[in-house]
C-alpha cells in the first residue's frame, strides 16, 4: 500500500491492471498535455445563468405548484468536458401532476418571450441562447411519479422508473448514464482531463460522430472511464497512453462494460446477446451502465470499426513516442489528410432553394448517410467506405444564385479482383436505395419541398480540386495508368461514374447509371456512355432485391456469438 493508505475501492467488472501511482515525470507529461490542448479552446466554463430558465417565473403555473420542476444537465456539460459552442443537454424533471402538454405548449410559449433566447424549436425543445456562441440547449422532459421534486433528487435510483411511460424513461436515460459514469470512475479530475484529450483527438482525426457510425460523446466517455478503472491511480498522460494500449488490442465484439448488468425487474428491454439475436450482430458494443442497459454504438459499421481500430493503433504509436521523448503532444492532435488517403471518392451533395430549407434538408440527409455506407459495404467489390464527418459548402462557381449546397465525401476502397475476365460493378442500386430512404422520410414528415435534391458523383483523387479549396487537396502526379480514345477505353484505374441526380418530385433515374465493366487484369475498369438519357432503366429491380453475385442485403459482417460471455479480452500487461 502507498503511504499507509487504506485498500482502494474496486472499480469495474475486473480487477485493475495496474495500481501504480504516478511518478514526477508522469505529472510533467500531464502538464504538457494540458498545455497542448489550450490552443484548441478545449475547455470552457459556462456560467450557471445559462440554465436559469428553470426559475419559477419562467414555468407554467401547473409546474410551480407544489415545488415544481427541476433542471438537470447531462452529457459533456455534466461530465465537465463541455467545449465552447457545443450543445448543452438538459432535462426538465417535473412531479406527476405536470402534463407533457404543459412542457411542450405552455412552457414553450413562456420561453419564446425570454429576451435571451434567439431561436426556439420543438421536438426536444431546442433553445438557442444569445449568451451561447454557436451553441444551443437541448431540453428534454420527464415526469416522475412523485408529488414534488426535492432539491437533492438522485436520478440514479432505478425505483424512479416505476410506472413511467417509455418516453420519460428514455428522457431520464441520459442523466442516469452520465451520473453513473461519474460514480464509477476512481478520480473525476483525471477522468475529465483524459476525456477532454480523447474527445479532441477523436474530433481532429475525424472519428467523432455517432450519427455517421463512429462514436459519440457518451461512448468515448465510457471507453475513457473503463481505462480509468483499469489504471485507477494513473494521471491523464498515462491514461491517454493506456487508453490506446487497451483499445488497440481489444477483441471486438467483446463488449465494454463499466459494471455488471443489473436486472431491476421492470421488464424493460436491455442489451443482452444471449437473449436478443439482433444484439449478436453489433460490431463494437459499448454498454451504458444505467438500467435499462443499451449499446451506445449500434450505428457502428464494419468500415467505421476498421477505421477506428486503425486510429487506436496510430494513437498508441504516437503516445509511445511522446512518452519516450521523441515527439510532443501536438502530434497526437494532427488531423489526417482524408483527401490524400483514397484513390476514389463519392461526393454526396444536398441542395435546396432557400437557406432555411437547406438547414432542415442537410440534417435529414446527414442522419441517413450511414444507410448509404451500409449499402456500399454490402457490395462485394467494395472493401471499405469511409465518410468524412465534415461537410463542405458547394462551389460557388458551380451553384446557381438561389441554391444552397452542402457536400460530404466518402472514400472508397475497391476490392482487387484477380484471375477474372470481366466483372460488373453497379452502384446504382446502392445509391438509389439510399435516396429512396431519404425522400421517403422527408415525405413522411412533410419536409420535402421543391428544390431539395440529392446528387451522388464518383470522382478520383486528382479531381477533388474541382470541389474543394486548394489548401485541402494536394494534387500528386499519377503514374501507371493507360488511356485510349473512344468508348470502351481500358483503364488501370476507375473512370468517372456519371452523376446520379434524382428529382425529389419525380425521382427519375438516368438509365446510364447501370454500369458495364470491361475486361480487367489486376484492377477494375468500365465503359461509360457518352450521354445520359433521362428515364427509368429497363427491368430495374427494387433496391431491396438481392442481385446475383452480391451478398444478401440482410447479411451483416461480424457478429456476436451467443456462446460468448459478457466478459472482457485477455489481460494487458
Backbone torsions as a table, in degrees:
resi	resn	phi	psi	omega
1	UNK	NA	151.6	-174.5
2	UNK	-94.8	118.7	173.2
3	UNK	61.5	28.3	178.2
4	UNK	73.4	14.6	-179.4
5	UNK	-71.6	157.4	178.4
6	UNK	-72.0	155.9	177.0
7	UNK	-55.0	138.9	-174.7
8	UNK	-82.0	157.6	177.6
9	UNK	-64.1	142.7	178.3
10	UNK	-83.6	126.2	-178.4
11	UNK	-113.3	141.9	174.1
12	UNK	82.9	-175.9	-175.0
13	UNK	-90.6	-5.6	175.5
14	UNK	-131.9	169.8	173.2
15	UNK	-72.3	164.5	-178.1
16	UNK	-69.6	154.4	173.6
17	UNK	-77.5	-41.3	180.0
18	UNK	-146.1	135.0	175.6
19	UNK	-102.2	11.5	-174.3
20	UNK	-60.1	139.8	176.8
21	UNK	-88.5	155.4	-175.9
22	UNK	-68.8	146.7	173.1
23	UNK	-92.1	172.8	179.3
24	UNK	-61.9	-38.2	-179.6
25	UNK	-66.1	-29.8	177.2
26	UNK	-67.0	-39.3	175.8
27	UNK	-64.9	-37.1	178.8
28	UNK	-64.8	-44.8	178.6
29	UNK	-65.0	-33.9	177.6
30	UNK	-66.5	-41.0	176.6
31	UNK	-62.0	-42.1	178.8
32	UNK	-65.0	-37.0	177.2
33	UNK	-62.6	-45.9	179.4
34	UNK	-61.5	-41.1	179.1
35	UNK	-66.7	-36.5	-178.4
36	UNK	-66.5	-25.3	-178.6
37	UNK	-85.9	-15.6	-176.1
38	UNK	-60.5	-39.6	179.9
39	UNK	-61.8	-19.2	-178.2
40	UNK	-90.1	0.3	-179.6
41	UNK	58.1	44.6	-170.0
42	UNK	-89.5	11.1	178.7
43	UNK	-140.2	134.5	-178.9
44	UNK	-147.1	143.1	177.7
45	UNK	-111.5	102.1	179.1
46	UNK	-88.8	123.0	-175.8
47	UNK	-67.3	154.9	-172.1
48	UNK	-66.5	-16.0	-178.3
49	UNK	-66.8	-14.9	176.5
50	UNK	-59.1	-34.5	-175.3
51	UNK	-103.9	24.5	-178.1
52	UNK	-78.5	7.4	177.3
53	UNK	-66.8	-7.3	178.3
54	UNK	-88.2	6.7	179.5
55	UNK	-70.2	150.9	-172.6
56	UNK	-56.2	-36.2	-175.8
57	UNK	-68.0	-13.8	-179.2
58	UNK	-101.9	0.3	179.6
59	UNK	-101.0	153.2	176.5
60	UNK	-65.0	157.4	-175.8
61	UNK	-54.5	-40.0	-177.6
62	UNK	-67.2	-21.2	-177.5
63	UNK	-84.2	-18.1	-178.0
64	UNK	-102.5	-1.5	174.1
65	UNK	-72.4	139.4	179.7
66	UNK	53.2	55.8	173.0
67	UNK	84.2	-40.7	177.7
68	UNK	86.6	-162.2	-173.2
69	UNK	-95.2	-178.5	-179.2
70	UNK	-144.8	142.2	178.6
71	UNK	-98.0	128.6	173.4
72	UNK	-116.3	140.8	172.0
73	UNK	-98.5	156.9	174.3
74	UNK	-148.7	-173.8	-178.5
75	UNK	71.2	-151.2	-173.7
76	UNK	-62.5	-33.0	179.1
77	UNK	-64.3	-46.4	179.6
78	UNK	-68.2	-34.3	-179.9
79	UNK	-73.8	-14.5	179.3
80	UNK	86.3	22.3	-179.2
81	UNK	-125.8	27.4	-178.7
82	UNK	-68.3	142.1	-179.7
83	UNK	-115.9	156.6	-177.4
84	UNK	-60.2	130.4	178.3
85	UNK	87.9	-10.3	-179.9
86	UNK	-79.7	157.8	178.7
87	UNK	-70.1	152.8	173.0
88	UNK	-109.3	127.2	176.8
89	UNK	-93.4	129.7	-178.6
90	UNK	-140.2	156.8	-178.7
91	UNK	-131.0	128.7	173.4
92	UNK	-96.4	115.2	179.7
93	UNK	-103.7	128.7	-177.7
94	UNK	-123.9	160.8	173.9
95	UNK	-73.6	174.5	-169.4
96	UNK	-65.5	-23.3	-176.0
97	UNK	-81.8	-6.0	179.2
98	UNK	-91.4	125.1	-178.8
99	UNK	-88.5	158.4	176.7
100	UNK	-61.2	-32.2	179.6
101	UNK	-64.8	-30.8	175.5
102	UNK	-61.1	-40.8	-177.3
103	UNK	-72.2	-50.1	-173.4
104	UNK	-84.5	-11.8	177.6
105	UNK	-110.6	-70.0	-175.2
106	UNK	-66.1	-44.2	-179.3
107	UNK	-65.1	-40.8	177.8
108	UNK	-59.0	-44.6	179.9
109	UNK	-63.5	-39.4	178.5
110	UNK	-64.3	-42.3	-178.0
111	UNK	-64.8	-34.2	-179.3
112	UNK	-61.2	-24.9	-178.8
113	UNK	-86.0	-8.2	-176.5
114	UNK	-73.0	128.4	-172.4
115	UNK	-69.2	-25.2	-178.7
116	UNK	-84.1	-7.3	-179.1
117	UNK	-94.6	120.7	-176.3
118	UNK	-100.1	-14.1	177.0
119	UNK	-157.3	151.9	-175.5
120	UNK	-150.8	132.1	178.2
121	UNK	-134.8	152.3	-178.1
122	UNK	-110.1	145.7	165.8
123	UNK	165.5	-85.7	143.8
124	UNK	-79.9	145.0	176.2
125	UNK	-74.9	120.3	177.8
126	UNK	-102.5	117.8	-175.7
127	UNK	-110.0	118.4	177.4
128	UNK	-101.3	114.6	-176.0
129	UNK	-102.5	145.3	179.2
130	UNK	-66.0	-26.0	-177.8
131	UNK	-83.7	-3.5	174.2
132	UNK	-102.7	126.2	179.3
133	UNK	-84.2	112.8	178.1
134	UNK	54.4	35.2	179.7
135	UNK	-134.1	177.2	-178.5
136	UNK	-153.8	167.6	172.3
137	UNK	-110.7	123.9	172.8
138	UNK	-95.6	112.8	-171.6
139	UNK	-109.2	113.8	176.8
140	UNK	-94.1	170.8	-179.2
141	UNK	-134.3	138.9	173.4
142	UNK	-144.1	136.7	178.3
143	UNK	-109.0	120.7	-179.9
144	UNK	-92.9	157.9	179.1
145	UNK	-84.3	52.0	-179.4
146	UNK	-123.1	150.5	178.2
147	UNK	-72.9	-30.7	177.8
148	UNK	-150.4	163.7	-178.8
149	UNK	-106.8	108.0	-179.1
150	UNK	-71.4	155.0	180.0
151	UNK	-65.2	-30.0	-177.6
152	UNK	-97.2	25.7	-178.3
153	UNK	-60.4	128.0	175.5
154	UNK	-107.4	113.8	-176.1
155	UNK	-79.6	-4.3	-177.6
156	UNK	-69.2	-22.8	-177.9
157	UNK	-67.7	127.7	-179.0
158	UNK	-66.0	-21.3	-178.4
159	UNK	-61.9	-23.5	179.5
160	UNK	-67.2	-17.0	-177.0
161	UNK	-84.4	-11.6	-176.8
162	UNK	-66.4	137.7	175.9
163	UNK	63.7	22.2	177.1
164	UNK	-100.4	150.8	174.3
165	UNK	-79.0	162.7	-171.3
166	UNK	-63.3	-29.1	179.3
167	UNK	-65.0	-40.6	178.9
168	UNK	-70.6	-36.2	178.3
169	UNK	-62.9	-43.3	178.5
170	UNK	-65.2	-38.8	179.2
171	UNK	-65.0	-38.2	-179.9
172	UNK	-71.3	-22.0	-171.2
173	UNK	-59.5	-39.8	-178.6
174	UNK	-60.5	-46.8	178.5
175	UNK	-64.9	-43.1	-176.6
176	UNK	-65.3	-40.3	178.5
177	UNK	-66.8	-45.5	-179.4
178	UNK	-61.3	-45.9	179.8
179	UNK	-64.4	-37.0	-179.9
180	UNK	-67.5	-39.4	177.5
181	UNK	-59.8	-47.5	-179.7
182	UNK	-63.3	-34.1	179.6
183	UNK	-69.8	-29.9	-171.5
184	UNK	-92.6	-2.6	178.6
185	UNK	-96.6	145.7	-176.7
186	UNK	-68.4	-39.4	-175.4
187	UNK	-138.9	112.5	-173.2
188	UNK	-66.6	-37.3	-178.6
189	UNK	-68.1	-43.9	176.5
190	UNK	-62.6	-39.4	177.4
191	UNK	-61.3	-45.8	-176.1
192	UNK	-64.9	-45.0	-179.4
193	UNK	-65.4	-39.9	178.1
194	UNK	-64.3	-43.7	-179.8
195	UNK	-65.0	-39.6	175.9
196	UNK	-57.7	-42.7	-179.5
197	UNK	-66.4	-44.0	-177.6
198	UNK	-69.0	-39.5	177.8
199	UNK	-64.7	-41.7	177.4
200	UNK	-62.9	-45.3	178.0
201	UNK	-58.9	-45.8	-177.4
202	UNK	-64.5	-39.8	178.4
203	UNK	-67.7	-42.6	-179.5
204	UNK	-66.9	-31.5	-178.8
205	UNK	-89.8	0.7	174.5
206	UNK	75.7	32.9	-179.3
207	UNK	-128.7	30.2	179.7
208	UNK	-115.5	92.1	177.2
209	UNK	-175.3	101.3	175.8
210	UNK	-62.4	-37.2	-177.0
211	UNK	-61.3	-36.0	-175.4
212	UNK	-96.9	9.2	174.4
213	UNK	98.7	3.3	172.5
214	UNK	-93.5	-151.8	-180.0
215	UNK	-106.8	142.9	174.1
216	UNK	-94.7	-177.3	-173.8
217	UNK	-57.5	-44.2	-176.9
218	UNK	-68.2	-33.2	178.8
219	UNK	-68.7	-44.0	176.3
220	UNK	-62.9	-37.3	179.0
221	UNK	-62.3	-40.2	-179.1
222	UNK	-70.8	-35.2	176.3
223	UNK	-65.5	-42.0	177.8
224	UNK	-65.9	-40.8	179.1
225	UNK	-61.4	-40.0	178.7
226	UNK	-64.7	-38.5	176.9
227	UNK	-62.9	-41.9	178.2
228	UNK	-62.1	-36.6	178.2
229	UNK	-66.5	-36.4	-178.4
230	UNK	-76.4	-23.9	178.8
231	UNK	-132.4	71.7	-167.4
232	UNK	-66.4	-22.3	-177.4
233	UNK	-103.8	-0.1	-175.4
234	UNK	-76.0	151.3	174.7
235	UNK	-92.3	176.4	-167.5
236	UNK	-59.4	-43.0	-178.3
237	UNK	-59.1	-43.2	178.2
238	UNK	-67.7	-41.2	-177.5
239	UNK	-65.3	-37.0	176.9
240	UNK	-62.3	-44.1	178.2
241	UNK	-63.9	-44.7	-179.5
242	UNK	-67.8	-31.5	175.0
243	UNK	-55.2	-49.3	-179.8
244	UNK	-69.4	-34.1	177.7
245	UNK	-63.5	-48.3	-176.6
246	UNK	-64.1	-49.2	-169.8
247	UNK	-90.2	-9.0	168.5
248	UNK	-77.0	-18.3	180.0
249	UNK	-110.8	2.2	-177.3
250	UNK	-66.0	137.2	-178.2
251	UNK	-94.4	80.8	175.5
252	UNK	-66.4	144.4	12.3
253	UNK	-96.8	33.3	169.0
254	UNK	-58.3	133.3	-174.6
255	UNK	-77.6	152.0	170.7
256	UNK	-93.5	122.3	-178.0
257	UNK	-126.6	134.3	176.0
258	UNK	-90.2	-19.8	178.4
259	UNK	-157.9	162.0	176.9
260	UNK	-66.5	132.9	178.6
261	UNK	-58.9	141.4	-179.3
262	UNK	-116.5	147.2	176.6
263	UNK	-107.9	116.4	-178.0
264	UNK	-95.1	9.1	177.2
265	UNK	57.8	36.2	177.2
266	UNK	-105.8	2.8	176.5
267	UNK	57.9	36.2	175.1
268	UNK	-94.6	145.8	179.7
269	UNK	-67.2	132.3	179.5
270	UNK	-128.0	160.8	177.2
271	UNK	-72.5	121.1	177.9
272	UNK	-161.6	100.5	-177.0
273	UNK	-66.1	-14.7	177.6
274	UNK	-74.7	-22.7	-176.9
275	UNK	-110.0	-40.5	-174.7
276	UNK	-103.1	108.9	-179.1
277	UNK	-56.1	-36.2	-177.4
278	UNK	-65.3	-28.5	179.2
279	UNK	-67.1	-20.8	-178.8
280	UNK	-71.2	-15.4	-178.2
281	UNK	-98.5	4.5	174.9
282	UNK	-72.0	130.7	-169.6
283	UNK	-88.6	-23.9	-173.1
284	UNK	-147.0	59.0	-170.5
285	UNK	-67.4	127.4	172.6
286	UNK	-126.2	114.7	-164.6
287	UNK	-100.1	127.8	179.3
288	UNK	-64.8	143.4	-173.0
289	UNK	-83.7	-11.0	-177.0
290	UNK	-98.6	143.1	176.7
291	UNK	-71.0	137.0	-2.8
292	UNK	-81.1	126.1	-175.7
293	UNK	-63.5	133.7	-180.0
294	UNK	-133.4	157.1	173.6
295	UNK	-85.1	119.3	-177.2
296	UNK	-82.0	-2.0	-173.6
297	UNK	-123.8	33.5	-177.3
298	UNK	-66.4	-15.3	178.4
299	UNK	-81.2	-11.3	-176.4
300	UNK	-64.1	134.2	178.4
301	UNK	-111.0	176.2	179.9
302	UNK	-63.5	-36.3	179.1
303	UNK	-68.1	-47.8	-177.3
304	UNK	-67.4	-34.2	176.3
305	UNK	-65.4	-41.5	177.9
306	UNK	-60.6	-44.6	-179.2
307	UNK	-63.6	-45.5	-179.3
308	UNK	-67.4	-37.0	178.1
309	UNK	-62.0	-40.1	177.1
310	UNK	-66.7	-36.2	178.6
311	UNK	-68.4	-36.7	175.0
312	UNK	-59.7	-42.7	179.9
313	UNK	-66.3	-40.5	177.8
314	UNK	-63.7	-43.1	178.6
315	UNK	-60.8	-38.4	178.1
316	UNK	-64.8	-42.5	179.3
317	UNK	-62.1	-43.4	-178.7
318	UNK	-67.7	-44.6	-178.8
319	UNK	-70.0	-29.1	171.0
320	UNK	-57.6	-47.4	-179.5
321	UNK	-65.9	-38.1	-179.7
322	UNK	-62.0	-47.6	-176.9
323	UNK	-74.6	-11.3	173.3
324	UNK	-97.2	4.1	177.7
325	UNK	76.7	15.3	-177.4
326	UNK	-86.1	-20.2	179.0
327	UNK	-154.4	-178.9	-179.8
328	UNK	-117.9	178.4	-173.0
329	UNK	-67.1	-23.8	-178.3
330	UNK	-60.3	-28.3	-179.9
331	UNK	-65.2	-32.5	-179.7
332	UNK	-63.3	-30.3	-174.7
333	UNK	-99.0	10.6	176.2
334	UNK	-74.1	128.9	-179.3
335	UNK	-75.7	150.1	174.4
336	UNK	-76.5	158.9	173.7
337	UNK	-93.5	91.7	-177.5
338	UNK	-57.0	-31.7	-172.8
339	UNK	-86.0	2.9	170.0
340	UNK	-110.1	-6.1	-169.3
341	UNK	-79.3	-30.7	-173.5
342	UNK	-122.3	156.6	176.4
343	UNK	-85.7	-24.7	-174.1
344	UNK	-132.3	143.7	-179.0
345	UNK	-138.4	150.5	166.3
346	UNK	-107.7	126.5	176.8
347	UNK	-98.4	116.3	179.3
348	UNK	-102.6	121.0	-175.8
349	UNK	-117.2	130.9	174.2
350	UNK	-118.7	128.6	-176.7
351	UNK	-135.6	154.0	178.1
352	UNK	-148.2	166.2	-173.4
353	UNK	-88.4	-14.3	177.1
354	UNK	-134.1	157.8	-179.1
355	UNK	-64.9	-40.1	179.6
356	UNK	-63.7	-44.7	177.2
357	UNK	-62.9	-37.1	-178.3
358	UNK	-65.2	-38.3	178.7
359	UNK	-60.5	-42.7	177.5
360	UNK	-68.1	-43.9	-173.6
361	UNK	-65.7	-45.8	-178.0
362	UNK	-68.4	-29.9	175.8
363	UNK	-63.0	-42.3	178.6
364	UNK	-69.5	-45.8	-178.7
365	UNK	-61.0	-45.0	-178.7
366	UNK	-63.1	-36.2	-179.1
367	UNK	-68.2	-15.6	-178.3
368	UNK	-108.8	0.5	-177.2
369	UNK	-60.6	-33.6	179.3
370	UNK	-63.2	-23.4	173.8
371	UNK	-64.9	-43.3	177.2
372	UNK	-63.7	-43.4	178.6
373	UNK	-60.0	-43.1	177.8
374	UNK	-62.1	-41.4	177.6
375	UNK	-61.6	-43.3	-179.9
376	UNK	-66.0	-39.2	179.9
377	UNK	-62.5	-32.4	-178.9
378	UNK	-79.1	-8.1	174.1
379	UNK	-73.7	126.0	-172.3
380	UNK	-65.9	-13.9	-179.2
381	UNK	-100.3	4.6	178.0
382	UNK	-114.6	125.5	-179.7
383	UNK	-97.1	-22.7	-180.0
384	UNK	-158.1	139.1	174.4
385	UNK	-127.2	113.8	-172.3
386	UNK	-114.4	108.9	178.9
387	UNK	-90.2	133.8	174.7
388	UNK	-82.2	121.0	-177.3
389	UNK	-63.0	-18.6	-178.5
390	UNK	-83.0	129.7	173.8
391	UNK	-96.1	154.1	-176.2
392	UNK	-126.8	146.0	176.7
393	UNK	-70.6	153.6	178.8
394	UNK	-68.4	157.5	177.4
395	UNK	-66.7	120.3	-176.2
396	UNK	-60.8	-31.0	-178.1
397	UNK	-69.6	-29.5	-177.2
398	UNK	-97.8	-4.9	-179.6
399	UNK	-99.5	145.9	175.4
400	UNK	-73.8	166.2	-174.3
401	UNK	-62.0	-37.1	-177.7
402	UNK	-103.8	38.2	-179.6
403	UNK	-126.8	128.6	178.4
404	UNK	-111.0	126.0	-168.2
405	UNK	-129.4	138.8	170.3
406	UNK	-128.3	146.0	-177.3
407	UNK	-129.2	142.5	170.1
408	UNK	-121.5	150.1	-178.0
409	UNK	-119.8	133.0	179.4
410	UNK	-119.7	114.9	176.0
411	UNK	-77.2	136.9	-175.6
412	UNK	-121.9	134.0	168.9
413	UNK	-113.2	119.2	178.6
414	UNK	-90.7	145.7	178.4
415	UNK	-69.8	135.7	175.6
416	UNK	-77.7	122.7	-177.5
417	UNK	-106.6	120.4	-179.1
418	UNK	-115.5	158.7	176.5
419	UNK	56.0	39.8	177.6
420	UNK	-134.1	140.4	-178.0
421	UNK	-82.0	-36.7	179.3
422	UNK	-155.9	159.9	-179.8
423	UNK	-155.0	143.7	175.8
424	UNK	-98.6	123.6	175.5
425	UNK	-114.2	116.0	-171.1
426	UNK	-130.4	112.2	179.3
427	UNK	-101.6	0.9	-177.0
428	UNK	-57.8	-49.4	-175.4
429	UNK	-68.1	-36.9	178.4
430	UNK	-60.2	-45.4	-177.0
431	UNK	-76.9	-38.1	179.9
432	UNK	-63.9	-39.0	178.3
433	UNK	-61.1	-40.5	178.0
434	UNK	-64.7	-49.5	-177.8
435	UNK	-65.2	-37.0	175.9
436	UNK	-59.2	-41.9	179.8
437	UNK	-61.9	-43.8	-178.8
438	UNK	-65.4	-48.4	-178.2
439	UNK	-66.0	-37.0	178.5
440	UNK	-63.4	-44.7	178.7
441	UNK	-63.5	-42.3	179.5
442	UNK	-62.5	-39.0	177.1
443	UNK	-65.7	-41.6	-176.7
444	UNK	-63.3	-32.8	-178.0
445	UNK	-103.7	13.8	176.8
446	UNK	57.4	37.6	179.6
447	UNK	-96.0	-30.0	-171.0
448	UNK	-62.6	124.3	180.0
449	UNK	-129.4	158.5	180.0
450	UNK	-58.8	133.7	-179.7
451	UNK	100.5	-12.5	177.6
452	UNK	-80.0	121.3	-175.4
453	UNK	-137.4	156.1	171.8
454	UNK	-124.7	136.2	-180.0
455	UNK	-133.4	130.5	178.3
456	UNK	-121.8	125.8	-175.6
457	UNK	-131.8	136.6	173.3
458	UNK	-91.5	131.4	175.9
459	UNK	-134.5	154.1	172.4
460	UNK	-89.0	163.5	-175.7
461	UNK	-55.4	-39.1	-176.4
462	UNK	-70.3	-11.9	-179.8
463	UNK	-96.1	-2.6	-174.8
464	UNK	-64.2	-24.7	-179.3
465	UNK	-63.4	-16.7	178.1
466	UNK	-74.8	-15.3	-176.0
467	UNK	-114.8	-24.0	-169.0
468	UNK	-124.3	158.1	174.6
469	UNK	-60.1	149.9	-176.4
470	UNK	-58.5	-36.6	-175.8
471	UNK	-66.7	-18.2	178.9
472	UNK	-88.4	-17.3	-173.1
473	UNK	-124.9	117.9	174.6
474	UNK	-101.2	109.8	-176.5
475	UNK	-79.1	130.0	178.9
476	UNK	-115.2	151.9	-179.8
477	UNK	-70.4	131.2	179.3
478	UNK	-97.0	134.7	178.8
479	UNK	-125.9	163.8	173.1
480	UNK	81.1	20.4	178.0
481	UNK	-124.2	145.5	-173.4
482	UNK	-112.3	141.9	179.9
483	UNK	-139.8	128.2	175.5
484	UNK	-123.1	156.7	-174.7
485	UNK	-79.7	160.5	176.1
486	UNK	90.6	173.0	-179.7
487	UNK	-71.9	152.2	178.6
488	UNK	77.7	20.8	178.8
489	UNK	-59.3	136.5	-178.6
490	UNK	-95.0	122.6	-177.1
491	UNK	-117.0	153.9	170.7
492	UNK	-98.7	11.3	168.0
493	UNK	-143.8	165.0	-174.2
494	UNK	-68.3	137.4	170.8
495	UNK	-83.8	161.6	-172.0
496	UNK	-67.1	136.0	173.7
497	UNK	-79.6	136.5	175.3
498	UNK	-60.5	156.2	-177.7
499	UNK	-70.6	134.9	173.9
500	UNK	-95.5	111.8	-178.7
501	UNK	-124.8	115.0	-179.8
502	UNK	-105.5	129.5	174.4
503	UNK	-74.5	126.1	-174.5
504	UNK	-64.9	-17.4	179.9
505	UNK	-94.2	-54.1	-177.2
506	UNK	-90.0	-25.6	-178.6
507	UNK	54.5	42.5	177.2
508	UNK	-71.7	137.1	-174.9
509	UNK	-113.9	122.5	177.9
510	UNK	-61.0	130.1	-177.5
511	UNK	-68.8	-23.1	-176.0
512	UNK	-67.1	-6.4	-177.7
513	UNK	-83.5	-2.4	169.5
514	UNK	-83.8	100.5	-168.9
515	UNK	-89.3	139.0	177.0
516	UNK	-107.4	130.0	-178.2
517	UNK	-90.5	143.4	175.4
518	UNK	-91.4	-173.1	179.5
519	UNK	-61.1	154.6	-180.0
520	UNK	-141.7	159.7	172.5
521	UNK	-114.8	-92.3	177.5
522	UNK	-100.7	-3.3	178.2
523	UNK	-135.7	159.2	-175.6
524	UNK	-92.1	145.4	174.3
525	UNK	-140.5	162.1	177.0
526	UNK	-149.1	163.1	174.9
527	UNK	-97.4	146.7	-178.6
528	UNK	-124.8	124.5	177.3
529	UNK	-57.9	147.5	-177.4
530	UNK	-72.3	-28.4	-179.9
531	UNK	-128.5	155.8	177.4
532	UNK	-105.6	128.1	178.4
533	UNK	-103.4	117.9	-179.8
534	UNK	-61.3	155.9	178.4
535	UNK	124.4	163.4	-178.8
536	UNK	-77.3	137.3	176.7
537	UNK	-66.1	150.5	-179.8
538	UNK	-74.2	145.4	176.1
539	UNK	52.8	42.2	180.0
540	UNK	-82.6	114.5	179.9
541	UNK	-72.0	158.8	178.3
542	UNK	-63.4	154.5	-176.3
543	UNK	-56.5	-29.7	-175.4
544	UNK	-81.4	-6.9	-176.8
545	UNK	-68.3	142.8	176.6
546	UNK	-90.7	116.6	-174.2
547	UNK	-90.6	154.7	178.7
548	UNK	-58.1	140.3	178.9
549	UNK	79.6	6.9	-179.2
550	UNK	-128.5	136.5	178.8
551	UNK	-58.8	151.0	177.8
552	UNK	-56.2	148.0	-178.2
553	UNK	-61.6	-28.9	-175.5
554	UNK	-83.0	-8.4	-177.3
555	UNK	-71.5	136.7	-179.7
556	UNK	-122.9	128.7	177.7
557	UNK	-76.3	145.3	-177.6
558	UNK	76.2	165.4	178.8
559	UNK	177.7	170.0	-178.6
560	UNK	-112.6	116.7	-177.9
561	UNK	-70.9	137.1	179.9
562	UNK	-68.7	-14.0	179.4
563	UNK	-85.4	-10.8	178.8
564	UNK	-70.8	153.0	175.2
565	UNK	-101.1	165.9	179.4
566	UNK	-80.9	55.9	-178.4
567	UNK	-108.3	-156.9	-177.7
568	UNK	-132.6	164.7	179.0
569	UNK	-68.8	176.6	-177.7
570	UNK	-57.3	157.3	-176.6
571	UNK	-66.6	148.7	177.4
572	UNK	-105.0	140.9	179.5
573	UNK	-114.7	NA	NA
